[in-house]
Amino acid sequence: MITKMTDLKIIYMGTPQFAVAPLKALIENNFNVLAVVTAPDKPAGRGKNLKASEVKVFAEQHNLKVLQPISLKDPDFIKDLKNLNANLFIIVAFRMLPKIVWEIPKFGTFNIHASLLPDYRGAAPINHVLINGEKVTGLTSFFINEEIDSGNIILKKECLIEDEDNFGTLHDKLMHMSESFVIETIKIICSENFKPIPQSKLLSGKELHLAPKITKEFCQIDFNKSSISIHNFIRGLSPYPGAYTFIEKDVMLKIFKSEYKIENQNLAKPGTIITDNKNFLIFSTVDGYIEVLDLQISGRKRMQIKEFLNGYKFNQ
């Protein structure tokens, strides 16, 4: 595929903050973005006032045309897309597209996914790589096809995961990477002798991880697991949506930061609370302990442990 980048006419689709960075890069590099497709405004806050997506806010600040279909198969929406006469669609953190949409542009529709495909296909790759204790993740751009996150790969780039990373910090690292990544992907698409790589060639018999959507039920901590797995579970869900457990009288406690210790003897029953009600709060696990450093209980602000214990006392 050979074409001049100046000939590209792009429609960009995305919704959350993560998707703003690549769009920003396209605008700053003077690409011709004809329109932005994002989610409809949703009620938010106590007043349930309608709130626009982060992508819509950015698009309107830069005077871009915005489309917000309720259904991606709506005939009027499909007509609007075709009338724009774009030749490349770019998707970042958006809904699954029907074939009638992704097959429209001449040069295809590509997605940027926050993992090293084919590993961690699914809606929540950043959470799951941390939960599984991975040391490396990255970004992958690929052409969309009928199967989720399974299309031919254009480009992959690695990102190291540090021990102190949580969902929030890793999200931001990958988000900033996506700015140059989207430009590099476009350059490859426009280059001579470009051949996307089928994901089937990258499987090599290894077991793949999935990255399904995170649910509230999934976020509850199981103290019958190892200390390191619980620690990784906490960092993989911090600061959002937050790993949680229940303490006295069914009070929900979210844990945002922890340390772990492996202890081979004198273990308390998993889930047992150990605290001096002043400086530390510890939960026992099957092989040691999880020490809570940063937390929040229902109806209260997020606090560090000493501040929390200054106002909340456990019965010993």
N, C-alpha and C positions, 0 to 999 in steps of 0.2 A: 504494500500500500504506500503510494507516494502522493503527497499533496502538500501544498504550502500551508503553514500554520495560519497565515493571513487569510486563507480561504475558508477557514473553519467558521461555522456558525453553530454556536453551542446553546443547548438548553441544559440547565443545571437543576438537579433535584436533590433536596436535603431538608432536614428539619432542625436538629439540635445544634448546640454550640460547636460540636466537633466538625460539623459540615460548613461552618462559617469560614474556617481557615483556608481550605482549598478554593472556595469562591473568592475570597479576598485576594489570593494569589493570582487567580485568573484576571480579575479586574486590574490589579497593579501591573500585570504584564500585558495589558491592552488586548486581551482576547475579546472576541465579539460574542458576548453573552446576550442572546436574544431575549431570554426569559428565565425565570426561576420558578420551579414547582415545589411547593411545600405543603405542610399539613394545614387544615383549616384552623382558625383561631379557636381556642378552647377556654372554657370557664376556669378561673384560677383564683386562689385566695378565698378569704372568708366572704368577700362580697360577690364571688363568682363572676367577676368581670371578665370579659373576653380578653385573652392574652395571645399575642402573636408569637410565632416561633422565632427563635434567634436568627434563623436564615431569612425570614421575611423582614425582620427589623433591619438587618444589614442590607438586603436588597432594596428596600425602600429608601434607605439613606443614600444609595447610589443610583437612584432613579431607574431601577430595573423593573421590567414588567413581571408581575407576580400572578401565578395561577395557583388556586387552592381547591382542587377537586375533592369532593367527598368520596366519589368512586373513580378509580383510575380507568374504569371501562366505560365511563359516561360518554355517549356519542358526541356531545358538545365539546367535552374536553379533548377527545381524540381529534375532532375537527380543528380545534384551536391549535393543537400541536402541529398538525400537518400544514396548516396555513402559515405557520411561522417559518416553514421551509428550512429547518435546522438540519445539519448533516452529521452532528455528533451530540449524543446525550452523555452527561456525566452524572453519576449517582454516588452520593455519600450519605450514609446513615439515613436511609429512607425506606419506604415500604417495598415489599416485593412487587415488581412490575409485571403486568400481564404481557404476553407476547405481542399483542396488538400495539403496545407502546414501544417496547424495546427494539422491535424490528423496523421502526420507522426510519431512523437516520441512515444515510448512505454509508457512513464510516463506522457505524455500530454504536452500541451503548456500553460504556464501561463503568465498573463500580470500584470504589476503593474500600477494601476490607481491612480491619485492624487485627490481622493475624497473618502468619506465614502459611497461606493455603498450600495444600489441601487440609492442613491441620487447623482445628478450631473453626469449622464452619458453624454459622449460627448467629444469633442476635446479640450475644454478650461475650465476645472473645476476650476482651480486656479483663473482665472479671475472672473468667475461667482459667486463663494462663497463670494468674496470680494464685488462685485457689489451688491449682495443681503444682505450684512451686516451680514453675518454669524459670529458666535463667535468660532466655532469649525469646523475643516475639518480633513483630514488625508490621509492615504494611504490604498488601498485595493489590495490584490492579488487574482486573480481568474483564473479559467481555461477558455480558450477561447472556444466559441461555435459559432453558426451561427449568433447570434444577437449581436449587438454592446454593449459591457460592461455589458452583462447580464449573464455571466457564473457563475458556482458555486464558492462560495467564499472560499478561503483558510485562509486568515488572514486579519484583519483590525486593524489599530492603529491610535489613535487620535492625532491631533496637534491643540493646541490653537491658535486662531487668535487674535493678539494684536491690539489695536486701531490704533497704528502707522504703522502696516503692510501695504504694498502695494504688487502689483504683484511680484515685484522683490524680496522683503524680504521673502515673503511666499513661492515663488518658491524655494529659496535657503534653507529654513528650511526643506521643504519636500524632496528636493534633498538629503540633508545630512541624513535625516531619512531613505532614501531608501537604504543606504549602509548596515545597520544592518537588515533592513526589508527584503531584498532579501535573506539574509542568513537564517533568521528565517523562512521564507516561505519554503525554501528548506528543512530545518530540519523537519518542520511539514509534508511535503509531504513524507518524508522518515520514518516517525514515525509509530508506531503500532497503530491500531484502528483509523487511520486518515479518517475522513469523511467530504468532502467539504459541505458547506451549500448552498442550493439553494436560490437564491435571492428572490424567491417568498415567502419564509418564513419570510422575513424581511420587507415586504411591510406594513403589519398591517394597511391597509386602509389610510395611510397618503399620502398627495400630494407630488409627487416627482418633483424636479427641473431638468431641462435639462441644458447642458453646450455646446451649439453649437459653431462652429468655429467663431472666431471674424473676422468681415469684416470691411473695412474702413468706410462704411456707418454707421455701428453700433456705431462707436466711436465718432460720433458727439454728443455734449452735448445738451440736451433739458432743457432749463431753466424754462420751465413750470412744472417742477417736484419739489419735495421738496428739501430743502437744504441738508438734510442728504443723500438722495438718490443720488444727484449729487456728493456730496463729496465721497461717496462710489464708484460711477461710475469712478471718477477720480483716486482713489487709486487702483481700480481693473484693470486699464489699464496703470498703471505707473510702470516702465518707458517705457514699450513697450506694445502695439503699440502707446499708448498715446491718451487720450481724447482730443478732439479739439472743437473749435468754430471759428467763423469768426469775425474779427473786421474791422475797417475802410478799405474801398476799397478792400473787400474780402481777406484781409490778414489772413491766417490761423494761429491760435494761439493754441499751444498744452499746456495743463496744467498738470503738474506732481505732484504738491503738493498743497493742499488747506486746509483752515479751513472754518467752516460754522457757521452761526448764525441764530437763529430763531427769527423773529420779527413780532409781531402781528398787527402792525399799521404803517401807513405812508410808505407803500411799493411802490416802483417804479415798472413800468412795467417789467415783467420777461425778463431778458437778458439785461437790462439797465446797462451801464458801469458807475461806480462811481470811481473817482480817484482824488488824489491831484497832479498827475504827478510827485511825488517825492518819496512817501513812500508806497502807497497802491493802489491796483487795486481790485475792487469789482464788482461782477455781481449780480444783483437782481434775486431772484427766486420767486416762488409763496408764500413762507412762510418766507422769510428772505434773506440771502445773502451768497454768496460764495466769500471768499477772496483768491486771487491767491498769492501763495508764491514762486512758482518755475515754470518756463515756457520757451517756445521757439517759435519763429515765423519763418516762412519759410525763409530758407537761412541763418539763424543765429544760433549761438550756444545756448545751454541751459543756462538759467540765473536765478538768484534769482531776486525778484521783484524790489529791489532798483537799481540794475545794469541795469535791463531792462528799467526802467523809466528814468534813467539817459541819455538814448539815444533815447527813443521813447516817444513822447508827444501826448496825445489825445486832440482833440478839445473839449472844454467844452462849 
